[in-house]
């Protein structure tokens, strides 16, 4: 993701039932370009099943929210 200005960023993964699977980022981030790799594990460190998941990227103090689908293939 690209961040034009410093912001508090939250990046979360949800299953298709809308249940939180994992929070990858929840912190203040400087402006710049970033990439994030999810290892396919939930908050407890257990591997999740292959399938469709949603990721939600928020820049809280900028009012930006984006949700997209992704496929986890094992």
DSSP file (Angstrom, degrees, kcal/mol; ACC not computed):
  #  RESIDUE AA STRUCTURE BP1 BP2  ACC     N-H-->O    O-->H-N    N-H-->O    O-->H-N    TCO  KAPPA ALPHA  PHI   PSI    X-CA   Y-CA   Z-CA
    1    1 A X              0   0    0      0, 0.0    33,-3.1     0, 0.0     2,-0.5   0.000 360.0 360.0 360.0 156.0    0.0    0.0    0.0
    2    2 A X  E     -A   33   0A   0     31,-0.2     2,-0.5    29,-0.0    31,-0.2  -0.934 360.0-165.6-112.6 133.3    1.1    3.6   -0.5
    3    3 A X  E     -A   32   0A   0     29,-3.0    29,-2.3    -2,-0.5     4,-0.0  -0.952   7.2-168.6-121.7 111.4    0.6    6.1    2.2
    4    4 A X  S    S+     0   0    0     -2,-0.5     2,-0.3    27,-0.2    27,-0.1   0.782  75.9  18.4 -71.6 -25.7    1.0    9.8    1.2
    5    5 A X  S    S-     0   0    0     25,-0.1    27,-0.1    27,-0.1    24,-0.1  -0.949  97.4 -80.7-140.2 158.4    1.1   11.1    4.8
    6    6 A X        +     0   0    0     -2,-0.3     2,-0.3    25,-0.1    24,-0.2  -0.355  62.7 157.3 -56.7 136.5    1.8    9.7    8.2
    7    7 A X  E     -B   29   0B   0     22,-2.2    22,-3.2    20,-0.1     2,-0.7  -0.988  51.3 -97.5-158.3 159.8   -1.3    8.0    9.6
    8    8 A X  E     -B   28   0B   0     -2,-0.3    52,-2.1    20,-0.3     2,-0.4  -0.787  49.1-161.7 -82.3 116.6   -2.5    5.4   12.0
    9    9 A X  E     -BC  27  59B   0     18,-2.9    18,-1.9    -2,-0.7     2,-0.4  -0.848  15.7-172.9-108.8 135.7   -2.9    2.3    9.8
   10   10 A X  E     -BC  26  58B   0     48,-2.4    48,-2.6    -2,-0.4     2,-0.5  -0.995   2.2-176.7-126.1 125.0   -5.0   -0.8   10.6
   11   11 A X  E     +BC  25  57B   0     14,-2.2    13,-2.8    -2,-0.4    14,-1.4  -0.975  13.1 173.9-123.4 116.0   -4.8   -3.9    8.3
   12   12 A X  E     -BC  23  56B   0     44,-2.2    44,-2.6    -2,-0.5     2,-0.4  -0.883  24.1-142.2-125.7 153.7   -7.1   -6.8    9.2
   13   13 A X  E     -BC  22  55B   0      9,-3.1     8,-3.2    -2,-0.3     9,-1.5  -0.948  21.1-176.5-114.4 134.0   -8.0  -10.1    7.7
   14   14 A X  E     -BC  20  54B   0     40,-3.0    40,-2.8    -2,-0.4     6,-0.2  -0.925  22.3-125.8-126.2 152.2  -11.6  -11.4    7.9
   15   15 A X  E >   - C   0  53B   0      4,-2.2     3,-2.0    -2,-0.3    38,-0.2  -0.378  43.1 -94.1 -83.7 175.8  -13.2  -14.7    6.7
   16   16 A X  T 3  S+     0   0    0     36,-0.5    37,-0.1     1,-0.3    -1,-0.1   0.638 125.2  63.1 -70.9 -12.2  -16.3  -14.6    4.5
   17   17 A X  T 3  S-     0   0    0      2,-0.1    -1,-0.3     0, 0.0     0, 0.0   0.447 119.5-109.8 -85.7  -1.3  -18.5  -14.8    7.5
   18   18 A X  S <  S+     0   0    0     -3,-2.0     2,-0.3     1,-0.3    -2,-0.1   0.575  70.7 143.5  85.7  10.0  -17.1  -11.5    8.6
   19   19 A X        -     0   0    0      1,-0.1    -4,-2.2     2,-0.0    -1,-0.3  -0.674  57.4-109.7 -86.2 136.5  -15.2  -12.9   11.6
   20   20 A X  E     +B   14   0B   0     -2,-0.3    -6,-0.3    -6,-0.2    23,-0.1  -0.449  38.2 173.3 -63.7 128.4  -11.8  -11.3   12.4
   21   21 A X  E     -     0   0B   0     -8,-3.2    22,-1.5     1,-0.3     2,-0.3   0.800  61.7 -12.5-101.6 -46.1   -9.0  -13.8   11.5
   22   22 A X  E     -B   13   0B   0     -9,-1.5    -9,-3.1    20,-0.2     2,-0.6  -0.981  46.7-141.2-160.3 141.8   -5.9  -11.6   12.1
   23   23 A X  E     +B   12   0B   0     -2,-0.3   -11,-0.2   -11,-0.2     3,-0.1  -0.952  21.7 176.3-103.7 117.9   -4.8   -8.1   12.7
   24   24 A X  E     +     0   0B   0    -13,-2.8     2,-0.4    -2,-0.6   -12,-0.2   0.822  66.9  18.4 -91.7 -35.8   -1.5   -7.5   10.7
   25   25 A X  E     +B   11   0B   0    -14,-1.4   -14,-2.2    11,-0.0    -1,-0.3  -1.000  51.2 156.1-139.3 137.4   -1.0   -3.8   11.4
   26   26 A X  E     +B   10   0B   0     -2,-0.4     2,-0.3   -16,-0.2   -16,-0.2  -0.469  49.8  87.4-156.0  76.4   -2.4   -1.5   14.1
   27   27 A X  E    S-B    9   0B   0    -18,-1.9   -18,-2.9   -20,-0.1     2,-0.3  -0.975  81.5 -73.6-163.2 169.2    0.1    1.4   14.5
   28   28 A X  E     -B    8   0B   0     -2,-0.3     2,-0.4   -20,-0.3   -20,-0.3  -0.610  50.0-166.4 -73.1 130.6    1.3    4.8   13.3
   29   29 A X  E     -B    7   0B   0    -22,-3.2   -22,-2.2    -2,-0.3     3,-0.1  -0.975  15.8-126.2-128.1 136.1    3.0    4.5   10.0
   30   30 A X        -     0   0    0     -2,-0.4   -25,-0.1   -24,-0.2   -27,-0.1  -0.330  44.5 -82.0 -72.2 159.7    5.2    7.1    8.2
   31   31 A X  S    S+     0   0    0    -27,-0.1     2,-0.3   -29,-0.1   -27,-0.2  -0.307  84.3  81.6 -59.2 145.5    4.5    8.1    4.6
   32   32 A X  E    S-A    3   0A   0    -29,-2.3   -29,-3.0   -27,-0.1     2,-0.4  -0.909  79.1 -57.3 149.1-174.6    5.8    5.7    2.0
   33   33 A X  E     +A    2   0A   0     -2,-0.3     2,-0.3   -31,-0.2   -31,-0.2  -0.862  51.0 178.2-104.8 137.4    5.2    2.5    0.1
   34   34 A X        -     0   0    0    -33,-3.1     2,-0.4    -2,-0.4    -2,-0.0  -0.953  18.5-159.8-137.7 152.6    4.8   -0.8    2.0
   35   35 A X        -     0   0    0     -2,-0.3     2,-0.4     2,-0.0    -2,-0.0  -0.982  11.1-159.7-130.1 148.9    4.1   -4.4    1.4
   36   36 A X        -     0   0    0     -2,-0.4     2,-0.5     2,-0.0   -11,-0.0  -0.985   3.4-155.2-130.7 136.1    2.7   -6.9    3.9
   37   37 A X        -     0   0    0     -2,-0.4     2,-0.5   -13,-0.1    -2,-0.0  -0.956   6.0-155.3-114.0 127.1    2.9  -10.7    3.9
   38   38 A X        -     0   0    0     -2,-0.5    -2,-0.0     1,-0.1   -14,-0.0  -0.886   6.6-152.5 -99.9 128.9    0.3  -12.8    5.7
   39   39 A X        -     0   0    0     -2,-0.5     3,-0.1     2,-0.1    -1,-0.1   0.338  44.7-106.2 -84.5   7.1    1.6  -16.2    6.7
   40   40 A X  S    S+     0   0    0      1,-0.3     8,-2.7     7,-0.1     2,-0.3   0.713  79.8 125.5  78.7  20.2   -1.9  -17.7    6.7
   41   41 A X  B     -E   47   0C   0      6,-0.2    -1,-0.3     1,-0.1     6,-0.2  -0.823  53.6-130.9-113.0 152.9   -2.3  -17.9   10.4
   42   42 A X    >   -     0   0    0      4,-2.6     3,-1.8    -2,-0.3   -20,-0.2  -0.185  46.4 -80.0 -86.0-174.0   -4.9  -16.6   12.8
   43   43 A X  T 3  S+     0   0    0    -22,-1.5   -21,-0.1     1,-0.3   -22,-0.1   0.755 131.2  53.1 -60.5 -25.9   -4.4  -14.6   15.9
   44   44 A X  T 3  S-     0   0    0      2,-0.1    -1,-0.3     3,-0.0     3,-0.1   0.438 119.8-106.7 -90.8  -0.2   -3.6  -17.8   17.9
   45   45 A X  S <  S+     0   0    0     -3,-1.8     2,-0.3     1,-0.3    -2,-0.1   0.559  74.7 137.6  87.6   8.1   -0.9  -18.9   15.4
   46   46 A X        -     0   0    0      1,-0.1    -4,-2.6     0, 0.0    -1,-0.3  -0.687  59.1-111.7 -88.0 141.0   -3.1  -21.7   13.9
   47   47 A X  B     -E   41   0C   0     -2,-0.3    -6,-0.2    -6,-0.2     2,-0.2  -0.483  31.8-140.8 -69.0 138.4   -3.1  -22.2   10.1
   48   48 A X        -     0   0    0     -8,-2.7     3,-0.1    -2,-0.2    -1,-0.0  -0.605  25.0 -92.5 -98.2 163.1   -6.3  -21.3    8.5
   49   49 A X        -     0   0    0     -2,-0.2    23,-0.1     1,-0.1    -1,-0.1  -0.299  43.6 -96.4 -72.3 154.2   -8.0  -23.2    5.6
   50   50 A X  S    S+     0   0    0     21,-0.1     2,-0.3    -2,-0.0    23,-0.2  -0.368  77.6  86.3 -61.1 149.5   -7.4  -22.3    1.9
   51   51 A X  E    S- D   0  72B   0     21,-2.1    21,-3.1    -3,-0.1     2,-0.4  -0.955  77.6 -32.1 150.8-167.1  -10.2  -20.1    0.6
   52   52 A X  E     + D   0  71B   0     -2,-0.3   -36,-0.5    19,-0.2     2,-0.3  -0.702  53.1 173.6 -90.4 134.4  -11.4  -16.6    0.1
   53   53 A X  E     -CD  15  70B   0     17,-2.9    17,-2.7    -2,-0.4     2,-0.4  -0.898  23.6-130.8-132.3 162.3  -10.6  -13.9    2.7
   54   54 A X  E     -CD  14  69B   0    -40,-2.8   -40,-3.0    -2,-0.3     2,-0.4  -0.928  13.3-158.1-114.3 139.5  -11.2  -10.2    3.0
   55   55 A X  E     -CD  13  68B   0     13,-2.8    13,-2.3    -2,-0.4     2,-0.5  -0.959   4.1-159.9-116.5 142.6   -8.6   -7.7    3.9
   56   56 A X  E     -CD  12  67B   0    -44,-2.6   -44,-2.2    -2,-0.4     2,-0.5  -0.976   3.0-167.1-124.0 120.5   -9.5   -4.3    5.2
   57   57 A X  E     -CD  11  66B   0      9,-3.0     9,-2.2    -2,-0.5     2,-0.4  -0.934  11.8-179.8-109.7 124.1   -7.0   -1.4    5.1
   58   58 A X  E     -CD  10  65B   0    -48,-2.6   -48,-2.4    -2,-0.5     2,-0.7  -0.980  26.7-164.1-127.2 136.0   -7.8    1.7    7.2
   59   59 A X  E >>> -CD   9  64B   0      5,-2.2     3,-1.8    -2,-0.4     5,-1.5  -0.892  22.9-164.9-109.5  94.2   -6.0    5.0    7.6
   60   60 A X  G >45S+     0   0    0    -52,-2.1     3,-0.7    -2,-0.7    -1,-0.2   0.846  80.3  43.6 -57.0 -46.4   -7.9    6.0   10.7
   61   61 A X  G 345S+     0   0    0    -53,-0.3    -1,-0.3     1,-0.2   -52,-0.1   0.491 115.2  51.2 -82.6   0.3   -7.0    9.7   10.9
   62   62 A X  G <45S-     0   0    0     -3,-1.8    -1,-0.2   -54,-0.2    -2,-0.2   0.471 105.4-122.9-108.9  -7.5   -7.5   10.1    7.1
   63   63 A X  T <<5 +     0   0    0     -4,-0.9     2,-0.4    -3,-0.7    -3,-0.2   0.694  61.8 145.3  73.4  18.4  -11.0    8.6    6.9
   64   64 A X  E   < +D   59   0B   0     -5,-1.5    -5,-2.2     2,-0.0     2,-0.4  -0.774  18.6 168.0 -94.8 131.2   -9.7    6.0    4.3
   65   65 A X  E     +D   58   0B   0     -2,-0.4     2,-0.4    -7,-0.2    -7,-0.2  -0.987   4.3 174.4-140.8 131.6  -11.2    2.5    4.3
   66   66 A X  E     -D   57   0B   0     -9,-2.2    -9,-3.0    -2,-0.4     2,-0.4  -0.993   7.1-171.5-139.4 130.7  -10.7   -0.1    1.6
   67   67 A X  E     +D   56   0B   0     -2,-0.4     2,-0.3   -11,-0.2   -11,-0.2  -0.984  13.3 168.2-122.9 130.2  -11.9   -3.7    1.7
   68   68 A X  E     -D   55   0B   0    -13,-2.3   -13,-2.8    -2,-0.4     2,-0.2  -0.939  30.7-113.9-137.7 160.1  -10.9   -6.3   -1.0
   69   69 A X  E     +D   54   0B   0     -2,-0.3     2,-0.3   -15,-0.2   -15,-0.2  -0.619  30.8 179.2 -91.1 152.6  -11.0  -10.0   -1.5
   70   70 A X  E     -D   53   0B   0    -17,-2.7   -17,-2.9    -2,-0.2     2,-0.5  -0.976  22.6-128.0-147.0 159.9   -8.0  -12.3   -1.7
   71   71 A X  E     -D   52   0B   0     -2,-0.3     2,-0.6   -19,-0.2   -19,-0.2  -0.940  10.7-155.0-113.3 127.1   -7.5  -16.0   -2.1
   72   72 A X  E     -D   51   0B   0    -21,-3.1   -21,-2.1    -2,-0.5     2,-0.5  -0.908  17.3-175.3 -98.5 120.2   -5.3  -18.1    0.2
   73   73 A X              0   0    0     -2,-0.6    -2,-0.0   -23,-0.2   -24,-0.0  -0.969 360.0 360.0-119.7 126.6   -4.0  -21.2   -1.6
   74   74 A X              0   0    0     -2,-0.5    -1,-0.1   -34,-0.0   -25,-0.0   0.395 360.0 360.0-105.9 360.0   -2.0  -23.8    0.3
